Amino acid sequence: MERRFQKIKIFLAAAVFFIGGILAEFGGVLYAQVPSVIEHIRFPLWAELDAYPGLKEAYDPDSGVYDFPVSRIRETGPFLMEGMVYGWDFVYVPYDKTREVQEYFELSEIQPLSEGAGDIITYSSPWIEDNRLNCWCDFTRSEYQIQNYYLWATIQNPTIQGRGYGSLELGFDGIRQAAEDAAKNAVRNYYRSVIKNKPKEIRGKLLLRKIPTLGIDAGRYVINLDFFMECGRILEYKQF
């Protein structure tokens, strides 16, 4: 009987060791495939192989086969990376029919990336799929940038999400337009839930907290963005 219990113990120990090894192996694979945003930022990026017919790049006779998509990726990558590393300032003026005020939203960089300061983006593992040039976009945060991210994450900053659209005809400006539209929708939806009367103007800061997803929907760029928001100044109307 005692020998039988010893065999069972040995069998269970071996089984736990075997299953643990499998879980560790697959766990490592799954973890490696989850896009990171804190110490090292890594996300996929793409650009159309051919420029939209209305863009001047479409008629450049000196352009190489991949010049256009490479150029587009090198515009889009830094723009989105700046939103993840340093964030964006925003100014939002809500639409007010009574006062005949049109909605206005402006997004601007807080601090541009600088290779001289060590802000280096790398592009790797290119592949072509669905008439697009794809690659991985990587950036390693400095110690200061890591602490800055934790500061955004630990302060009582609300998290907001938005989807935005931009025109394909505008090229990179259409991608920027989509990002501004997503940020505007995120800010507007948040303040609608916490402010009863429409303010005259809202200012604040946004930091991308998750990997942006960019695509095309119904002939337009579409992007989904998830932010930390630092609430800044809210300017109220003096009279109704």
C-alpha positions in Angstrom: 0.0 0.0 0.0 2.8 2.4 0.9 4.6 1.7 -2.3 1.4 2.4 -4.2 1.1 5.8 -2.6 4.7 6.6 -3.4 4.1 5.8 -7.1 1.0 8.1 -7.1 3.1 10.9 -5.6 5.8 10.4 -8.2 3.2 10.4 -11.0 1.5 13.6 -9.7 4.8 15.4 -9.3 5.8 14.5 -12.9 2.4 15.6 -14.2 2.6 18.9 -12.4 6.1 19.5 -13.8 5.0 18.6 -17.3 1.9 20.7 -17.3 3.8 23.6 -15.7 6.3 23.4 -18.5 3.7 23.6 -21.1 1.9 26.5 -19.5 5.2 28.4 -19.0 6.1 27.8 -22.7 2.7 28.9 -24.1 2.4 31.6 -21.5 5.6 33.1 -22.7 4.5 33.0 -26.3 1.2 34.6 -25.5 2.8 37.3 -23.4 5.3 38.1 -26.1 2.5 38.6 -28.6 0.6 41.0 -26.4 1.5 44.6 -27.5 3.3 46.5 -24.7 3.1 50.2 -24.0 5.0 50.9 -20.8 8.7 50.2 -21.1 8.7 49.2 -24.7 6.1 50.3 -27.2 5.5 48.0 -30.2 2.6 48.0 -32.6 1.9 47.1 -36.3 1.7 49.8 -38.8 0.7 49.8 -42.5 0.4 52.0 -45.6 -1.2 51.5 -49.0 1.2 50.4 -51.7 -0.2 52.9 -54.1 -1.1 56.6 -53.4 -4.7 57.7 -53.7 -5.3 58.9 -57.3 -5.9 62.4 -56.1 -2.6 62.8 -54.3 0.4 64.3 -55.9 2.5 61.3 -54.9 0.4 59.2 -57.3 1.9 61.1 -60.2 5.6 61.2 -59.2 7.5 59.6 -62.0 10.7 59.4 -59.9 9.0 57.4 -57.1 10.3 53.9 -56.5 8.1 50.9 -55.9 7.9 51.3 -52.1 8.8 55.0 -51.7 5.2 56.0 -51.1 4.3 53.4 -48.4 7.6 53.9 -46.6 7.2 57.6 -46.6 3.6 57.3 -45.3 4.7 54.9 -42.5 7.5 57.3 -41.5 4.8 60.1 -41.1 2.3 58.0 -39.3 4.7 56.3 -36.9 6.1 59.4 -35.2 2.6 61.0 -35.0 1.1 58.1 -33.1 4.2 57.5 -31.1 4.2 61.1 -29.9 0.7 60.6 -28.7 1.9 57.5 -26.7 5.1 59.0 -25.3 4.4 62.7 -24.6 0.7 63.1 -25.4 -1.3 65.8 -27.0 -2.8 69.1 -25.9 -6.4 69.7 -26.9 -8.8 72.7 -27.2 -12.5 71.9 -27.5 -15.3 74.3 -28.1 -18.7 72.6 -27.9 -21.4 73.3 -30.5 -24.0 75.7 -29.2 -27.0 76.4 -31.4 -28.5 79.1 -29.2 -25.3 81.1 -29.2 -24.5 80.2 -32.9 -21.2 78.7 -31.9 -19.8 76.0 -34.2 -18.0 73.0 -32.7 -14.2 73.3 -32.8 -11.5 70.9 -31.8 -7.7 71.2 -32.1 -5.0 68.7 -31.3 -1.4 69.7 -30.9 1.8 68.0 -29.8 3.1 68.5 -26.3 6.6 67.7 -27.2 8.0 66.3 -30.5 10.1 63.2 -30.6 13.8 64.0 -31.0 16.4 61.5 -32.1 19.0 63.8 -30.6 17.4 63.2 -27.2 17.3 59.4 -27.8 13.8 59.2 -29.1 14.4 56.6 -31.8 11.7 54.7 -33.6 12.6 51.5 -35.4 10.7 49.8 -38.2 11.1 46.0 -38.7 9.8 42.8 -40.3 8.1 44.3 -43.3 5.5 42.2 -45.1 2.9 42.8 -47.9 -0.7 41.8 -47.4 -4.0 43.1 -48.9 -2.1 45.6 -51.1 -0.5 47.2 -48.1 3.1 47.4 -46.8 3.0 46.3 -43.1 5.7 46.5 -40.5 6.4 46.6 -36.8 6.9 50.0 -35.1 9.1 49.9 -32.0 10.1 52.5 -29.4 11.9 52.0 -26.0 11.0 54.6 -23.4 13.6 56.3 -21.3 13.5 56.1 -17.5 11.9 59.6 -17.5 9.3 58.6 -20.0 8.4 55.4 -18.1 7.9 57.5 -14.9 5.9 60.0 -16.9 3.6 57.2 -18.0 3.1 55.9 -14.5 2.3 59.5 -13.4 -0.5 59.6 -16.0 -1.7 56.2 -14.9 -1.6 56.8 -11.1 -3.1 60.3 -10.9 -6.9 60.4 -10.9 -7.0 60.9 -14.7 -10.2 59.5 -16.3 -9.8 57.0 -19.2 -11.7 57.8 -22.3 -12.1 56.2 -25.7 -13.1 57.4 -29.2 -13.4 56.3 -32.8 -12.7 58.8 -35.6 -12.8 59.0 -39.4 -10.7 60.8 -42.0 -10.7 61.2 -45.7 -8.5 58.9 -47.8 -8.1 61.7 -50.3 -6.1 63.7 -47.8 -3.4 61.1 -47.3 -1.5 61.4 -44.0 -3.6 64.4 -43.2 -6.6 62.1 -43.4 -5.0 59.9 -40.7 -4.4 62.9 -38.5 -8.0 64.0 -39.2 -9.3 60.6 -38.0 -7.1 60.8 -34.8 -8.4 64.3 -34.1 -12.0 63.1 -34.7 -11.5 60.2 -32.3 -10.0 62.5 -29.6 -12.9 65.0 -30.1 -15.5 62.3 -29.7 -13.8 60.9 -26.6 -13.6 64.3 -25.0 -17.1 65.3 -25.9 -18.7 62.1 -24.7 -16.9 62.3 -21.4 -17.8 65.9 -20.6 -21.4 65.4 -21.7 -21.7 62.9 -18.9 -20.2 65.2 -16.2 -21.1 68.8 -17.1 -24.8 69.9 -17.2 -24.4 73.3 -19.0 -22.3 73.6 -22.1 -19.0 75.4 -21.4 -17.4 78.0 -23.7 -14.2 76.1 -24.0 -12.4 73.1 -22.6 -8.6 72.6 -22.5 -6.7 69.6 -21.4 -4.1 66.9 -22.3 -4.4 63.4 -23.7 -2.0 60.4 -23.6 -2.6 57.3 -25.6 -2.7 54.4 -23.1 -3.3 51.5 -25.5 -2.2 50.5 -29.0 -4.1 52.5 -31.7 -5.9 50.6 -34.3 -6.0 52.1 -37.8 -8.1 50.7 -40.7 -10.3 51.6 -43.6 -14.1 51.6 -43.4 -16.5 52.7 -46.2 -13.7 54.5 -48.1 -12.5 56.4 -45.0 -9.7 56.0 -42.6 -11.0 54.8 -39.2 -9.0 54.8 -36.0 -9.8 53.7 -32.4 -7.9 55.5 -29.6 -7.9 55.0 -25.9 -6.6 57.8 -23.6 -5.7 59.0 -20.2 -7.1 62.5 -20.0 -5.7 65.3 -17.8 -8.6 67.7 -17.2 -7.3 71.3 -17.7 -9.2 74.6 -17.8 -13.0 74.8 -18.3 -14.1 78.2 -19.4 -17.8 78.9 -18.7 -20.1 81.4 -20.4 -20.6 84.5 -18.2 -24.2 84.8 -19.3 -26.7 82.2 -20.6 
